[in-house]
Amino acid sequence: MKILVGYDGSDLAKRALKVAQEHAKAFGADVIHVLHSKVTDLPTRQHKIDEQDMDDVRSSVEKEGLLCETHLLIRNMEPGQHLVKFASEHAIDEIVIGVKQRSKVGKLLMGSTAQHVILEAQCPVVSVK
């Protein structure tokens, strides 16, 4: 079993990672993939910080006795698109994502990463508030 976590360093993403770890232990997952997505074509100083954060995440997960692979994707795609594409390309069995509460107007204007993933993913999606 492979679990994918959408991760951006927020408290919500950290809660999603915790749920993914619990599922990995309960279901005997082979690996947790942690995906951090950036919408840009150009590397920046922030990417170095994100890479360090992902290294810290991997170390934290591995201390729990789980195998973890981290991925920092820098493409001209929205995070929801990255998650769905990555899940499809890597035969992911479950996606865990954080869900921000927004008004209907906010979702209409800004879109929703979670909504895109829930509607487009070919595997089960667990949402965490």
N, C-alpha and C positions, 0 to 999 in steps of 0.2 A: 504494500500500500504506500502511496506517495501523497503527501499533504502539501499544499501550497498556501502560503500566507502572504497577503498583501501588506507591506510594511512601509511606513514613512517616518518612523521614529516618534509618532505621537503617542499619547497615553492610550488612545483607542487601539492603535496598532499593537501596542504592548499587551493589551488585554487579549487581542485576537491571537497573538503569538502564544500566550499562556493557554488558551483554549486548544490551539493546535498541538501543543505539547501534551496536554491531557488526553486528547484524542489519539495521538501517536502512541502513548503508553497503553491506553485501553485497547486499541485495535492492532497493536504490534506493527506500526508503520515502519517501512524500510528507511524512509528519509523524509525530513521536512525541508521543503524548498522555501526560502524566504526571498521574496521579490520586492525590490525597491525600484520604482520607475520614475524616470525624469523625462519631461517633455521638452527636449531640446536636441539639437544636433552638435552643440559645442560643449566640450568639457569645461568645467569651471572649478574654482577653488572649493566650492561647496561639495563637489564630487569627492574630493579627498576626505572631507569630513564624513560624508555618507559612507564611503568605503570603510573608514575606521569604525563607524557605527555598526556596519554589517559584520565586521570582524568580531566586534564585541557581542553581537547577537549570536553568531555562530558559536563562540566560546561558551556563552551562557547556556545554549541549548545542549551542546555536547557535554557540559558538566552534569546534565540530567541523564546522561547515558544514551542520548539519541543522536543519530546521524543527521547532520544539517549541512545543506548547501545554500550559500547566499548568492544572489544575483542582483547586480545593479545594472539596470537597463537604461541606456540613454539613446532614445530614438524619438522620432517625430510622431509619437503615438500617445494617446491618452492612457493613463494608468489602467483603466478598465479594459481597454483593448489589449494592453500588454499582458494582463493577467489571463484573459481568455485565450490569447494566442499561445502564451507559454504553457498553459494547462493542456492545450490541445497537442502541442509539439512534444511534450514530455510525458504524456499519458498519466496525468495527475488524476487521482481518485477522489480528492476532496479539496475544496478551496475554503479558506477561512479569511473573512474580511471584516473590518470594522465598519459600522454604519453610523454616519452622522445624521442627527435629526435635523431636517430642514423643512421649511414650509413647502407647500406644493408649488408656489411661485418661485421659490428659491431653486427647487429641483428643475423647474421648467427653464429658468434662465441660466443656471450653472451646470445643469446635468447632474448625474449621480453615478459615480464609479461603481458603487455597490449595485445599483439598479441595473447597470449595463452587464455586470458580471452575473448577477442572478438570472437575467433574461437570456444571456448568450452562452454561458458555460455549458459544456456537455457533461459535466459531472455535478454531484451535489455541492451546494454552497451553504456554508454555515456563516450566519451574520452575527456579529457581536456588537452590543451597544455599550 
